[in-house]
Each structure stands twice: as structure tokens, then as C-alpha cells.
Amino acid sequence: MSSLGTLRRRVLGDSSSEPPRASSPNPTLKDGEPVTLVSASKLEKLSKNRSKRRQWLVFGLGGLFGIIVAAFFAQQHDVISLEGLMDINLDSLLDAIPAGIVNDAKDITRHGRETVNYDSFSVGLHLQSQGVQARHPVIMIPGVISTGLESWGTEEISRQYFRKRLWGSWSMMRALVLDKASWKKHIMLDKLTGLDPPGIKLRAAQGFDAADFFITGYWIWSKILENLATLGYDPSNAFTAAYDWRLSCEKLELRDRYFTRLKVHIETGVHTSGEKVVLVSHSMGSQVLFYFLHWVEAEGYGNGGPKWVDTFIDSWINISGSMLGALKGYPAVLSGEMKDTAQLNAFAVYGLEKFLAKHERVELFRAMPGASSMLPIGGNAVWGNRTFAPDDRRNQTVSYGTFINFKESNSTQSPANLTVDESHAYLMEHSDTWYQDQVKNSYSYGVAHSKAEVEKNAKDPRKWMNPLETRLPLAPHLKIYCFYGVGKPTERSYWYREDRDPMSNLNVTIDTSLTVGEIDHGVVLGEGDGTVPLLSNGYMCAKGWRMRRYNPAGVQIKVYEMPHEPDRFSPRGGPNTGDHVDILGRASLNDLILRVAGGKGSHIEENYVSDIREYAEKVQIFEDA
């Protein structure tokens, strides 16, 4: 691996040290307005000077690398092993590349790094100049897969990985490439217990390092941490509540006492500061937090009593919360499809696509019960029936209501087109008993259509992750802010076919050969943030929590939608992205978070740019008669 590192350093430069940030004048921000920290003139200059060379360089280097890989692995088919690549003399390869290309690579990488690292502290510095400062303690709950997992096992199989991250680091990729069988044993949970396999001990990394970067250079929460620090936040009044996202919520408490520790952190923050806590969650972290709000007050669980939330929590900032699941999680557990089917960055997708066959990916995802919390919630009432879906758009030829479609329906493996309810039944029917048990014992995906049902479900932990079967806490002073991106095409339905590959033991696979009309390689795209559909991000905030049975105490809800307006020169979208993960670096989102943390959340006005309110009215869930 040393030659790979040498190549990386010679072409891209030493990424261990960031270039110095140039000071810039504070931008003028108004409450709740998006901000742009990269000036138009700078982008225009970059466009004129770099775009043509950049396109040519990427094409040239990509083609060269593709030829090398093809030559070395021409005999490989579905699964690639890179052990043979270790024999390539990459220094010699680099010497053969024209010096002009190498210099351009260094130059473009430097400019790309500057664009990604746009004035990281400027949002906080501007608010600081307006008198905003740290007030409420802040606790952050990361999303699915963004928390690093490190090995603490001391058995012989684990000693080489002791305290190394087997998820969320370069160690993960090295283990996946060179020691795949051992990596799988570590990352998969016991299929029957949903806990650690015998002799294996993987735990969530802790502290800010747990989720600020996925791997070196790929930031997740670091932009938010940088801006919080400018207001006076540090480890004494800010905390990252990282968790092992592979576990169901029940097992999180059983094995790690996660919710017990989260309760203690919140109470400590209040006692030491004299202020209620602000909770900031992202993606699946919002579902985990919703579960906690039930657990902490329930008798026999958190034992906090009915006033605990109102006493200790000021606000909940719900960022891109997958409150009704993520549809792309379904094909991940059904057929192991990984082309934009799970909340992974491009680095992780590449690893899983190239080094694990589809049946291995199915086994992997099913052996992580926590990921199944992302299966769609609400059934046909939310996602539509065979002829209609609430988010169907004008001039749309095929309704989103049929979630799984088959071009040829002629067997038990490829039945008639399926709605979300029918798709869930199909998944259970074609799954092993151990997976069925894990899902049925941990989750519920239905709808409670009456106040009586909602109150009854308050005593059933399987329902606590489902906002359509349980209510918000009786906390009239609690405030919920829903911040999410819109305008990025997001997977909404699929076309499948029977898997006739004799080497596969799967029943069906996405029909990637089907591209016609709205169908692109077997996938139909709808509205959302690129990962979570608009209905999942927005329904509960725009309407569901405004219904009395789901919000009897009248908790205040504010929605702020942010359009996806990516910077064409930034691989992460720049300061105005609406992407599901990259939005954590968005300038206006950071501005909103800091205002709430600084006690200025009342200044934020709602902002809708999508048709979520129109779609929400068409969802088949109504107020009690």
C-alpha cells in the first residue's frame, strides 16, 4: 500500500496539512436567508481557466486507470480482488505520465480543496459579530453509517485490528481488499441475537472524531463543529452521541446502554449550564432520537416521567430526517443493489460494489438490523396504491404507487407489480427466518388512525421509531426545526426482473437494461435530497405533527427547505448544496443551527420551496372523526 500512498502524495500533494485559509470579509446574512460564501467572480474565473483542462485531465487519467485495471483483471467478473494490483510499480507508472498532466492534477486538486474548504468559520464569525454566542448545550446524533466503528476484540482474529476502524477509515478499505472474509466476520452481527458474534467486539468511535470525517478529507460534521466553535462551543458544552448504527434500538440499550448514557449527558448539560439542551440529529439519527423521546419517559425504561422532555430539551433540530424511511433501503436488503441504494458516499459505494457480490451484500445488510429501520414507513397510505401516489407529478405516465414493478410477471419470483405494502410482504416471504424475526421483533411500519391506537402504542417499543404510530412527547415548550434539502432527483420506484445468473442465489435483480421514458436503468426518480424522498423528509413536519393525535401538546414545528443549488466546481456541492449528506456543510444550514443553539431560533421563519404541503394533503391519513 506504500506505493499507492506515494502516488497519491506525488499527484495530489500532502493532504495532511491544509492550505492556509485566507481571511475574507464577513458576508451579510439575514435571518433564515441562504448565503453564498464563494463569490460569483471567483467561480467565473475558475470556470474560464480550469474547466476545459479539468475535463480533459479527468477523462485522460480515468481512461488510463481503466485500461490498467481491465488488463490486470480481465479474467474477473462480478467480484474483483486487488491483491494483484500491489505488484504494480506505481512510481514507474507516474513517471510515464506527462509532467503537464501531473502538474495540472496538483493544481486542480488545490483549487478543488479551496472550493470545498470555503471560509469554514465565516458563518459563525458573522453571527458572533451580531452578538450571537453559545447558550444551549448542543448534542449531535449522527446518521446511519456516518459513525466510525472500531475493533476492541482481543481474540486472535481481531488482534491485528485492535482499535482500528473497520468502518470509516482507510483501514476499512485495506481490510476489505486484502482480508475480506475477516472483515465480513467483524462487520456483520450475529444473525440470531442481533449482537456481537462470538469473539468479535466492534464499537462506535466516540467523541467529535467519531463523525466529523468518514475518511481523511471526506468531511461530515466538521463544518458544523468549526462554526459552533466560533460561538464558544467546545467539549464542555457540545457532545457527539455516536452509536453503533448496525444495532436495533433495543439492542443499542441492551449492549451499550446508549440511551441511558444519552440521558445522563443531557441532564449533565442542563445542570452545568443552567440551560436546556439543543439536540441536532441527521438522517437515521432523527429516528434514533425519536425512539429516545419515548424511551426516556417510559416506565421501566428511562423512567424520566411525562415531564422529562419538557424539562431538559429546548429544541430538536431535525436535519434531513428519514422519519418515514428511505425507499432505497429496500433494494439493498432485497437484492443487494448498490447503485445509489444505501446512504454511502462514493468511496464506500465503490468498495462494496467492486469487492462484494450481490448475494454477499444482501447478507451484509440483513445482518445489520439497524439499517432495516430505514425501510419505508406508512405503507400505501403514504406511498400510494396501484393507480395513485400523493407525490405523482403532472404529466407523469406511470404512478409512483407501484413501488416494485416487473416487466415480465410470469412466476412467483416476479409477480404482478407491487405497492409498498405488498413489497414488504414480498421481502419477508423471500427472506430467511432469522431476518424476518429481527425485523418483526424490532420495527413496525404501519399507521395508527386514531388517538386510542396512538396512546396504546406508547407502551410498545417496536412502535417507538414510527411517528405514524406514536406521538410526540407532552412537551408544550419543545421546539422542532425541520431543515432539509429539496430538488435533487431521488429513487422512488424500481423495475425488477428474475435473476437468471447461474452463479447467483438471489431471486430478483433490478432490470438495469430497462431505460425508457421515466425509467433510467430500472430506477424511477422522484423528488427528495438524493437519498431520502421528499415525503419522508417533509410529511411529518408539514402536516403529520400538526395533527392533534400525533402532537397533542402542540409542540411548535418549523420547516425550512433548502433548494439544491450545487457549485459546479465543488465535488461536494459547495455552500448551497441540498444533498442529503453534503447539506451538513451548507452555509445557510450552519447559520440556522447556530441561531437555534444561540437562543435565536424564534427569528427563523418557515420556508417552503417544494410542493410538500400539496402532497401531504393527498396522503391517506386524516384527523380523528
Secondary structure, 3 states (H helix, E strand, C coil): CHHHHHHHHHHHCCCCCCCCCCCCCCCCCCCCCCCCCCCHHHHHHHHHHHHHHHHHHHHHHHHHHHHHHHHHCCCCCCCCCCHHHHHCCHHHHHHHCCHHHHHHHHHHHHHHHHHHCCCCCHHHHHHHHCCCCCCCCEEEECCCCCCCEEECCCCCCCHHHECCEEECCHHHHHHHHHCHHHHHHHHCCCCCCCCCCCCCCEEECCCHHHCCEEECCEECCHHHHHHHHHCCCCCCCEEECCCCCCCCHHHHHHHHCHHHHHHHHHHHHHHHHCCCEEEEEECHHHHHHHHHHHHCCCCCCCCCCCCHHHHHEEEEEEECCCCCCCCCHHHHHHHCCCCCCCCCCHHHHHHHHHHCCHHHHHHHHHCCHHHHHHCCCCHHHHHCCCCCCCCCCCCCCCCCCCCEEECCCCCCCCCCCECHHHHHHHHHHCCCHHHHHHHHHHCCCCCCCCHHHHHHHCCCHHHCCCCCCCCCCCCCCCEEEEEEEECECEEEEEEEEECCCCCCCCCEEECCCCCECCEECCEEEECEECCCEHHHHHHHHHCHHHCCCCCCCCCEEEEEEEECCCCCCCCCCHHHCCCCCHHHHCHHHHHHHHHHHCCCHHHCCCECCCCHHHHHHHCCCCCCC
